[in-house]
């Protein structure tokens, strides 16, 4: 496939071959600020030309679609942003078969695993973006007892990994991802690629700081009820949801401020508890769901009396411990999730 002067400056290669439900791809189609159409069509000032190679919407199929990935692998497609959706299964813990596949190797006819694609493409990418909690930290598939040894992209490539352009892995968690959080992150990276934005600011969990710098509770519509010591005892109540299982006070997420789509919605805003899906420790450190979180009984009982620095410091301890992944998400030849095989 020959290049021409009309080719886009930045290609976005999207691999959704990880362990996932494709919910992040579907979610991105709902983005409005900016919309993915605005980015793809160059409707925003300062952007380079962009072409997405994204299984969800691409009109190319089969060999025509995969050709862009072969070219990137051969070092003939620069620059490109590699987007990964879904957790990375540990393909080294078994002697045969595969957990995931994306395209077939022309030499063998066998599917190419996500881990092999990461080995091939990550060193050549201008940037690597992990989208959704499965790709960022492992998510549901990486919970204790799983048989795949699943992990997030940073676990696989290394938390201190840097792209050829010097960028860390960019993690945009969510289960699924908040649509505008992802489109805005892609917009920032494209502006950076065009030389009109500085290095993307990330926190110690590789999340964009401006999106994940505050907790769900900070922007929650129900926060005033918390300060008054008024707590819901059943669903349907407008009061604070902590006592029915909401983890909002210790979860880094902006959905209560941003809403879900076009400023509307957001889990606690519409009556749903926060189950901490943007956090590295999800789901293991936040189960069982729909039960009063540890420490909330103490904090809610004294809220109306001397809520302030004491509870803030207690929350900081919980936030710190919950903002880390379980220790079984790692590379290696041994499965350490606790899974017990049921076959010989």
C-alpha positions as CSV (number, residue, x, y, z in Angstrom):
1,X,0.0,0.0,0.0
2,X,1.8,3.1,-1.3
3,X,2.1,6.3,0.7
4,X,1.3,9.7,-0.8
5,X,1.6,13.3,0.2
6,X,-2.1,13.2,1.2
7,X,-1.5,10.5,3.9
8,X,-2.3,11.6,7.5
9,X,0.5,12.7,9.7
10,X,-0.6,10.6,12.7
11,X,-2.1,7.1,12.5
12,X,-4.0,5.7,15.5
13,X,-3.7,1.9,15.6
14,X,-6.4,0.5,17.9
15,X,-6.0,-3.1,19.1
16,X,-9.1,-4.4,20.9
17,X,-7.8,-7.9,21.2
18,X,-7.3,-7.8,24.9
19,X,-9.6,-9.5,27.4
20,X,-12.5,-7.1,27.3
21,X,-16.1,-6.4,26.2
22,X,-15.3,-3.7,23.7
23,X,-17.2,-1.3,26.0
24,X,-14.6,1.4,25.8
25,X,-14.8,1.4,22.0
26,X,-18.6,1.7,22.2
27,X,-18.3,4.4,24.9
28,X,-16.0,6.6,22.7
29,X,-18.7,6.8,20.1
30,X,-20.7,8.8,22.6
31,X,-18.0,11.5,23.2
32,X,-19.1,15.0,22.5
33,X,-16.3,17.3,24.0
34,X,-14.7,16.6,21.6
35,X,-16.4,14.0,19.5
36,X,-14.3,11.4,17.8
37,X,-15.8,12.7,14.5
38,X,-14.3,16.1,15.2
39,X,-10.9,14.6,15.7
40,X,-11.0,12.3,12.7
41,X,-12.3,15.0,10.4
42,X,-9.8,17.6,11.5
43,X,-12.5,20.0,12.7
44,X,-10.4,21.2,15.6
45,X,-7.7,23.8,15.2
46,X,-4.0,22.8,15.8
47,X,-4.4,19.1,15.0
48,X,-2.3,17.1,12.6
49,X,-4.1,15.0,10.1
50,X,-5.3,11.8,11.7
51,X,-6.4,8.4,10.5
52,X,-7.9,5.8,12.8
53,X,-7.5,2.1,12.2
54,X,-10.1,1.0,14.7
55,X,-12.0,-2.3,14.4
56,X,-15.3,-0.8,15.6
57,X,-15.8,1.7,12.8
58,X,-13.2,1.1,10.1
59,X,-14.5,0.5,6.6
60,X,-11.5,-1.6,5.8
61,X,-11.6,-5.3,6.7
62,X,-9.4,-8.3,6.5
63,X,-6.0,-7.9,4.9
64,X,-6.7,-4.3,4.0
65,X,-7.2,-3.4,7.6
66,X,-4.3,-5.5,8.9
67,X,-1.9,-3.9,6.4
68,X,-1.5,-0.9,8.5
69,X,-0.4,-3.0,11.5
70,X,2.1,-4.9,9.3
71,X,3.5,-1.6,8.0
72,X,3.9,-0.3,11.6
73,X,5.6,-3.5,12.6
74,X,8.0,-3.1,9.7
75,X,8.9,0.4,10.7
76,X,7.2,1.9,7.7
77,X,4.4,3.9,9.5
78,X,5.5,6.9,11.5
79,X,4.4,8.4,13.7
80,X,1.6,6.3,15.1
81,X,-0.2,6.1,18.4
82,X,-0.9,2.6,19.7
83,X,-4.2,2.3,21.6
84,X,-4.8,-0.9,23.6
85,X,-8.2,-2.0,24.8
86,X,-8.6,-5.0,27.1
87,X,-6.3,-6.6,29.7
88,X,-3.1,-8.5,28.7
89,X,-3.3,-12.2,29.3
90,X,-0.1,-13.9,30.4
91,X,0.7,-16.1,27.4
92,X,3.8,-17.6,29.2
93,X,2.0,-19.7,31.8
94,X,0.9,-22.4,29.4
95,X,2.6,-24.6,26.9
96,X,0.1,-24.4,24.0
97,X,-2.9,-22.4,22.8
98,X,-3.5,-18.7,23.3
99,X,-5.8,-16.5,25.3
100,X,-6.2,-13.6,22.8
101,X,-5.5,-13.0,19.1
102,X,-5.6,-10.1,16.6
103,X,-4.9,-11.0,13.0
104,X,-3.0,-14.1,11.8
105,X,0.7,-14.4,11.3
106,X,1.2,-14.8,7.5
107,X,4.1,-17.2,8.1
108,X,2.3,-19.6,10.4
109,X,-1.4,-18.9,9.9
110,X,-1.8,-18.7,13.7
111,X,-3.4,-15.8,15.6
112,X,-1.0,-13.1,16.9
113,X,-1.5,-12.6,20.6
114,X,-1.9,-9.2,22.2
115,X,1.4,-9.6,24.1
116,X,3.2,-10.3,20.9
117,X,1.7,-7.2,19.3
118,X,2.9,-5.2,22.3
119,X,6.4,-6.6,21.9
120,X,6.3,-5.7,18.2
121,X,4.6,-2.3,18.1
122,X,5.2,-0.6,21.5
123,X,8.9,0.1,20.8
124,X,8.0,1.7,17.5
125,X,5.0,3.8,18.7
126,X,5.1,7.5,19.3
127,X,2.8,6.9,22.2
128,X,1.0,4.0,23.9
129,X,-2.5,4.6,25.3
130,X,-4.2,2.0,27.6
131,X,-8.0,2.6,27.5
132,X,-10.4,1.3,30.0
133,X,-9.7,-0.3,33.4
134,X,-8.9,-3.7,31.8
135,X,-6.1,-2.3,29.7
136,X,-4.8,0.1,32.3
137,X,-4.7,-2.1,35.4
138,X,-6.1,-5.5,34.5
139,X,-9.7,-4.9,35.6
140,X,-12.3,-7.7,36.0
141,X,-10.2,-10.3,34.1
142,X,-7.3,-9.8,36.5
143,X,-9.2,-10.4,39.7
144,X,-8.0,-13.0,42.2
145,X,-8.5,-16.5,41.0
146,X,-8.4,-15.8,37.3
147,X,-6.9,-18.5,35.1
148,X,-5.2,-16.1,32.6
149,X,-2.7,-14.2,34.7
150,X,-4.2,-11.1,33.2
151,X,-2.6,-7.7,33.8
152,X,-2.6,-4.1,32.6
153,X,-0.4,-2.7,29.9
154,X,1.9,-1.0,32.4
155,X,2.3,-4.3,34.2
156,X,3.4,-5.9,30.9
157,X,5.6,-3.2,29.5
158,X,6.8,-1.8,32.8
159,X,5.6,1.1,34.8
160,X,8.7,3.2,33.9
161,X,8.4,2.3,30.2
162,X,8.8,5.2,27.8
163,X,7.9,5.4,24.1
164,X,10.4,6.3,21.4
165,X,9.2,9.9,21.9
166,X,9.8,9.7,25.6
167,X,6.2,9.4,26.7
168,X,5.1,7.2,29.6
169,X,2.2,4.8,29.0
170,X,-1.0,7.0,29.2
171,X,-3.7,5.3,31.2
172,X,-7.4,6.4,30.9
173,X,-9.3,4.0,33.2
174,X,-13.1,3.4,33.5
175,X,-15.4,0.4,33.2
176,X,-16.4,1.5,30.6
177,X,-14.4,4.7,30.1
178,X,-16.1,8.1,30.4
179,X,-16.4,9.0,26.7
180,X,-15.0,12.6,26.9
181,X,-12.1,11.6,29.1
182,X,-10.8,9.4,26.3
183,X,-11.5,11.8,23.5
184,X,-9.9,14.7,25.4
185,X,-6.8,12.6,26.2
186,X,-6.4,11.6,22.5
187,X,-6.9,15.3,21.6
188,X,-4.2,16.3,24.0
189,X,-1.7,13.7,22.7
190,X,-2.4,14.8,19.1
191,X,-1.8,18.4,20.0
192,X,1.4,17.3,21.7
193,X,2.4,15.4,18.5
194,X,1.8,18.6,16.5
195,X,4.1,20.5,18.9
196,X,1.5,22.8,20.3
197,X,1.1,21.1,23.8
198,X,3.7,20.2,26.5
199,X,4.3,16.7,27.9
200,X,1.0,15.3,29.0
201,X,0.8,15.6,32.8
202,X,0.2,12.2,34.5
203,X,-0.1,11.1,38.1
204,X,1.8,8.2,39.7
205,X,-0.8,5.7,38.3
206,X,-0.2,7.2,34.8
207,X,-3.6,8.9,34.6
208,X,-4.1,12.4,33.2
209,X,-3.9,14.6,36.2
210,X,-6.6,17.1,35.2
211,X,-9.1,14.3,34.8
212,X,-8.3,12.1,37.8
213,X,-7.0,14.6,40.3
214,X,-10.1,14.7,42.5
215,X,-12.5,12.1,44.0
216,X,-16.0,11.2,43.0
217,X,-17.1,12.7,46.3
218,X,-15.5,16.0,45.5
219,X,-17.9,16.6,42.6
220,X,-21.0,14.6,43.8
221,X,-24.4,16.2,43.8
222,X,-25.0,14.4,47.1
223,X,-21.9,15.7,48.8
224,X,-24.0,18.3,50.8
225,X,-26.0,15.5,52.4
226,X,-22.8,13.9,53.5
227,X,-21.7,17.0,55.3
228,X,-25.1,17.2,57.0
229,X,-24.9,13.6,58.1
230,X,-27.9,12.5,56.0
231,X,-27.5,9.1,54.4
232,X,-29.6,7.0,52.1
233,X,-30.8,3.7,53.6
234,X,-32.4,2.5,50.3
235,X,-32.1,3.2,46.6
236,X,-34.2,6.0,45.3
237,X,-33.3,8.4,48.1
238,X,-31.6,11.7,47.1
239,X,-29.2,11.5,50.1
240,X,-25.6,10.4,50.3
241,X,-25.1,6.8,49.2
242,X,-22.1,5.8,51.3
243,X,-24.1,3.6,53.7
244,X,-25.5,1.6,50.7
245,X,-22.0,0.9,49.3
246,X,-20.7,4.0,47.5
247,X,-16.9,4.2,47.5
248,X,-17.0,7.8,46.1
249,X,-15.0,9.5,48.9
250,X,-11.8,7.5,48.1
251,X,-12.1,7.0,44.3
252,X,-10.2,9.1,41.7
253,X,-12.8,9.9,39.1
254,X,-14.4,13.0,37.6
255,X,-17.7,11.5,36.4
256,X,-19.8,13.3,39.0
257,X,-18.5,16.6,37.8
258,X,-18.4,15.8,34.1
259,X,-21.4,13.7,33.9
260,X,-21.6,10.7,31.5
261,X,-22.6,12.2,28.2
262,X,-22.9,15.9,27.3
263,X,-22.8,16.8,31.0
264,X,-25.7,14.6,32.0
265,X,-25.5,11.6,34.3
266,X,-22.6,10.1,36.3
267,X,-23.1,7.1,38.6
268,X,-24.0,8.7,42.0
269,X,-25.7,11.7,40.3
270,X,-28.4,9.3,38.9
271,X,-28.7,7.1,42.0
272,X,-26.0,4.5,41.4
273,X,-23.2,3.8,43.9
274,X,-19.6,4.2,42.9
275,X,-17.9,0.8,42.7
276,X,-14.4,2.3,42.1
277,X,-14.0,1.1,38.5
278,X,-11.3,3.7,37.7
279,X,-9.0,2.5,40.5
280,X,-5.9,0.2,40.1
281,X,-7.3,-2.1,42.9
282,X,-10.6,-2.7,41.2
283,X,-12.4,-5.0,41.7
284,X,-10.6,-6.9,44.4
285,X,-10.0,-4.1,46.9
286,X,-13.6,-2.9,46.7
287,X,-15.6,-6.1,47.1
288,X,-18.2,-7.1,48.1
289,X,-20.1,-4.3,46.2
290,X,-23.3,-2.8,47.6
291,X,-22.1,-3.1,51.2
292,X,-21.0,-0.2,53.5
293,X,-17.3,0.4,52.7
294,X,-14.8,-0.1,55.6
295,X,-14.4,3.0,57.7
296,X,-17.6,4.6,56.5
297,X,-19.5,3.7,59.7
298,X,-17.0,5.7,61.8
299,X,-16.9,8.6,59.4
300,X,-20.6,8.9,59.0
301,X,-21.3,8.7,62.7
302,X,-19.1,11.6,63.5
303,X,-19.8,13.6,60.4
304,X,-22.2,16.0,62.1
305,X,-19.8,16.6,65.0
306,X,-16.2,17.1,64.0
307,X,-15.9,16.2,60.4
308,X,-12.8,17.8,58.9
309,X,-9.0,17.1,59.1
310,X,-9.5,13.8,61.0
311,X,-11.7,12.1,58.4
312,X,-9.8,13.7,55.5
313,X,-6.6,12.1,56.8
314,X,-8.4,8.7,57.3
315,X,-9.6,8.9,53.8
316,X,-6.1,9.6,52.5
317,X,-4.9,6.4,54.1
318,X,-7.7,4.4,52.4
319,X,-7.2,6.2,49.1
320,X,-3.5,5.4,49.1
321,X,-4.0,1.7,49.8
322,X,-6.8,1.4,47.3
323,X,-4.9,3.2,44.6
324,X,-2.6,0.2,44.0
325,X,-2.9,-3.0,42.1
326,X,-3.0,-6.5,43.6
327,X,0.4,-8.2,43.5
328,X,-0.5,-11.1,41.2
329,X,-0.7,-8.8,38.1
330,X,2.8,-9.3,36.6
331,X,4.8,-11.0,33.9
332,X,6.5,-14.3,34.4
333,X,6.2,-18.0,33.9
334,X,4.1,-18.8,37.0
335,X,0.4,-18.2,37.6
336,X,0.1,-16.6,41.0
337,X,-3.6,-15.5,41.0
338,X,-4.6,-18.3,43.3
339,X,-6.5,-20.1,40.5
340,X,-6.9,-23.8,41.0
341,X,-7.1,-25.9,37.8
342,X,-10.0,-28.3,37.7
343,X,-8.4,-30.6,35.2
344,X,-5.4,-32.8,35.3
